[in-house]
Amino acid sequence: MKKNKKNQKKGEALWGGRFLEETSRLMRDFSQSVLFDARLYEHDIRGSIAHARMLKKIGVLNAKELRAIEKGLAEIRAEIVAGDFCWSLDREDVHMNIEAELILRTPHGAKLHTGRSRNDQVATDVRLWMKEEIVAGQALLRGVQRALLDWAYRDGTVLLPGYTHMQRAQPVCLAHHLLAYIEMLDRDMGRLQDCFERVNVCPLGSGAIAGSTLPLDRAFVAKELGFIDRNGRPRITANSMDAVSDRDFIVEYLSAAALVAVHLSRMAEDYILWSSAEFNFIRIGDAFTTGSSLMPQKKNPDAAELVRGKSGRVVGNLVGMLVLLKGLPMTYNRDLQEDKERLFDTADTLRGTLSVLAEMIQTIRVNRPACALAVSDPLLLATDLADALVRRGVPFRDAHHHVGKAVALAEQLGKPLTDLTDSEWESVGGGLSGVSDILNEPLEKRMDARKMYGAPNGNAVRAAMKYWTKRLKD
């Protein structure tokens, strides 16, 4: 970012008319926000153009003045895009930098701020920016879902243990496991969409706190800026005090983003565990792993670890925002300047995390023999044994007890359940000897026995994959 090295003269600040002393240089550096809110330039210019057109509509500007303002703002935008614009810390923020530069280019620029305050201006800019960011985030979420679905088509029939308490529980197919994350991320999509609905409201025209005595046409500005409902009707804030002090929409976004980050972290943890020598279920591509500066043999899942680690800063940004807001009286307070760094950091972190994870997933290869060995553990079918007894009329709690005794006996004898003799099955009671053969059935048959909706039987999983193929097509 280019900075304007010229020192401002006394009274040059656009709000400085009532001040007799210059702002302390220390205070200037402490209070400036342009080093991070300059990224709102496009949205600030869009808002200013819409506001100027409204001022022309109500007679504050004439056609010549509007053309001069639009021309000046277009030139400023072009210079910012080209990297030739000089940002001044003395002008505090993106809004003052653009407006002050506009006034230097055309005297008509001095009329632009009629009827508005930086309070409603920044609220509008942030909402415009967030609308775009939410849509971009949703597209990246879809990218991760598609990567998971592609993986399910590649290796979905592979069976592996499902875990509870990090202990082997029951067998599942890989596709069912991946589809669980697709479902999870889809709830994230819905939360972001809900957030979008509340972001999509225009506060411009609320002024500093109590609106304006001028006949501002807020509905016109809302339409110009795309703050409209599905029927094209303008959406504007209903209370000027709430409009300038409300940051609930940022909290909602940070909350939704934090939950996305937590979900991605959980997913990454699976891949970190699965890629370890102890599991050895998958291998992550070299492009998303690193080595050790000391140990030549190491292949570390750094991308997945960073996905897991960055979730902490996203959650921290949410907590920081809530703490920022909790003690603020009505209405606008300068504390609210601190909202943007948290917001921008979360959005940037989420974009990077989603992008990396989607590409990393495409490089993962499954170690089928290792999965087959792990899922061959007959203890994974202990619940199937209990269910078989239930089908014979045994109360489930009794069936659970009998199977538990058989497991304990196998452990005492140092052999798998499948190696228990008929007499050993008989010794634990409950009629287990009559159903123990299910332990020797092909696992695919045991999976298909789970016929209920939502279970990992072949037909249900294939139907779910077909459903998501259609959902993720667009």
TALINUR-V658159 format. One record per pair of residues at least 24 apart in sequence whose C-alpha atoms are under 8 Angstrom apart, sorted by the first residue. I is the first residue (numbers start at 0). J is the second residue. If there is no record, write none. Layout:
<<I & J> <I & J>>
//
This chain:
<<0 & 34> <0 & 82> <0 & 85> <0 & 86> <1 & 82> <1 & 83> <1 & 84> <1 & 85> <1 & 86> <2 & 84> <2 & 85> <2 & 86> <2 & 87> <2 & 88> <3 & 85> <3 & 86> <3 & 87> <3 & 88> <4 & 87> <6 & 89> <7 & 89> <12 & 89> <12 & 90> <13 & 95> <13 & 99> <27 & 88> <27 & 89> <27 & 91> <28 & 88> <30 & 91> <31 & 88> <31 & 89> <31 & 90> <31 & 91> <31 & 92> <32 & 91> <32 & 92> <32 & 93> <32 & 336> <33 & 86> <33 & 87> <33 & 88> <33 & 91> <33 & 92> <33 & 93> <34 & 88> <34 & 92> <35 & 339> <35 & 340> <36 & 92> <36 & 93> <36 & 339> <37 & 92> <37 & 93> <39 & 93> <39 & 124> <39 & 125> <39 & 128> <40 & 76> <40 & 93> <40 & 94> <40 & 97> <41 & 76> <42 & 124> <42 & 125> <42 & 127> <42 & 128> <43 & 93> <43 & 94> <43 & 120> <43 & 121> <43 & 124> <44 & 72> <44 & 76> <44 & 97> <45 & 224> <46 & 120> <46 & 123> <46 & 124> <46 & 224> <47 & 111> <48 & 72> <49 & 220> <49 & 223> <49 & 224> <50 & 111> <50 & 220> <51 & 111> <53 & 215> <53 & 216> <53 & 219> <53 & 220> <54 & 113> <54 & 215> <57 & 214> <57 & 215> <57 & 216> <60 & 110> <64 & 107> <67 & 105> <67 & 107> <67 & 108> <68 & 101> <68 & 105> <68 & 107> <68 & 108> <68 & 111> <71 & 101> <71 & 104> <71 & 105> <72 & 97> <72 & 101> <75 & 100> <75 & 101> <94 & 121> <114 & 204> <114 & 206> <114 & 210> <114 & 211> <114 & 213> <114 & 215> <115 & 203> <115 & 204> <115 & 205> <115 & 206> <115 & 207> <115 & 211> <116 & 206> <116 & 207> <117 & 206> <117 & 207> <118 & 206> <118 & 207> <118 & 208> <118 & 243> <118 & 331> <119 & 202> <119 & 203> <119 & 204> <119 & 205> <119 & 206> <119 & 207> <119 & 242> <119 & 243> <120 & 202> <120 & 203> <122 & 202> <122 & 203> <122 & 242> <122 & 243> <123 & 201> <123 & 202> <123 & 203> <126 & 198> <126 & 199> <126 & 200> <126 & 201> <127 & 199> <127 & 224> <129 & 198> <130 & 195> <130 & 198> <130 & 199> <132 & 346> <133 & 191> <133 & 192> <133 & 195> <136 & 349> <136 & 350> <137 & 188> <137 & 191> <139 & 350> <139 & 353> <139 & 354> <140 & 184> <140 & 188> <140 & 353> <141 & 471> <142 & 353> <142 & 354> <142 & 357> <143 & 353> <143 & 354> <143 & 356> <143 & 357> <144 & 180> <144 & 181> <144 & 184> <144 & 471> <145 & 471> <146 & 357> <146 & 358> <146 & 360> <146 & 361> <147 & 177> <147 & 178> <147 & 181> <147 & 360> <148 & 174> <148 & 177> <148 & 178> <148 & 181> <148 & 464> <148 & 467> <148 & 468> <149 & 361> <150 & 174> <150 & 360> <150 & 361> <151 & 177> <151 & 178> <151 & 464> <154 & 365> <157 & 367> <157 & 370> <157 & 371> <158 & 370> <158 & 371> <158 & 374> <159 & 370> <159 & 371> <159 & 373> <159 & 374> <160 & 370> <160 & 373> <160 & 374> <160 & 379> <167 & 379> <168 & 379> <169 & 379> <169 & 380> <169 & 382> <170 & 374> <170 & 379> <170 & 380> <170 & 446> <171 & 446> <171 & 455> <172 & 455> <174 & 460> <175 & 455> <175 & 460> <178 & 463> <178 & 464> <180 & 262> <180 & 266> <183 & 262> <184 & 259> <184 & 262> <187 & 255> <187 & 258> <187 & 259> <190 & 255> <191 & 252> <191 & 255> <191 & 256> <194 & 248> <194 & 251> <194 & 252> <197 & 248> <198 & 248> <199 & 226> <199 & 227> <199 & 234> <200 & 226> <200 & 227> <200 & 234> <200 & 235> <200 & 236> <201 & 226> <201 & 234> <201 & 235> <201 & 236> <202 & 235> <202 & 236> <202 & 239> <202 & 242> <202 & 243> <205 & 238> <205 & 239> <205 & 240> <205 & 242> <205 & 243> <206 & 239> <206 & 243> <207 & 243> <207 & 331> <208 & 239> <208 & 240> <208 & 243> <208 & 330> <208 & 331> <209 & 239> <209 & 240> <210 & 239> <240 & 329> <240 & 330> <241 & 329> <241 & 330> <243 & 330> <243 & 331> <244 & 329> <244 & 330> <244 & 331> <244 & 332> <249 & 338> <249 & 342> <250 & 317> <250 & 320> <250 & 321> <253 & 313> <253 & 314> <253 & 316> <253 & 317> <253 & 342> <253 & 345> <254 & 314> <254 & 317> <256 & 313> <256 & 345> <256 & 346> <256 & 349> <257 & 310> <257 & 313> <257 & 314> <257 & 317> <260 & 306> <260 & 307> <260 & 309> <260 & 310> <260 & 313> <260 & 314> <260 & 349> <261 & 307> <261 & 310> <263 & 306> <263 & 307> <263 & 310> <264 & 303> <264 & 306> <264 & 307> <264 & 308> <264 & 310> <265 & 307> <267 & 303> <267 & 304> <267 & 306> <267 & 307> <268 & 303> <268 & 304> <268 & 307> <270 & 303> <271 & 300> <271 & 303> <271 & 304> <274 & 300> <278 & 369> <279 & 366> <279 & 369> <279 & 370> <280 & 365> <280 & 366> <280 & 367> <280 & 369> <280 & 370> <281 & 363> <281 & 364> <281 & 365> <281 & 366> <282 & 363> <282 & 364> <282 & 365> <282 & 366> <283 & 359> <283 & 360> <283 & 362> <283 & 363> <283 & 364> <284 & 359> <284 & 362> <284 & 363> <284 & 364> <287 & 359> <302 & 355> <302 & 356> <302 & 359> <303 & 356> <306 & 352> <306 & 356> <309 & 348> <309 & 352> <312 & 345> <313 & 344> <313 & 345> <313 & 348> <313 & 349> <316 & 341> <316 & 342> <316 & 344> <316 & 345> <317 & 341> <376 & 415> <377 & 415> <377 & 416> <377 & 417> <377 & 438> <378 & 406> <378 & 415> <378 & 416> <380 & 438> <383 & 437> <384 & 431> <384 & 434> <384 & 435> <384 & 437> <384 & 438> <387 & 434> <388 & 429> <388 & 430> <388 & 431> <388 & 434> <393 & 429> <397 & 429> <398 & 429> <401 & 427> <401 & 428> <401 & 429> <401 & 431> <402 & 431>>
//
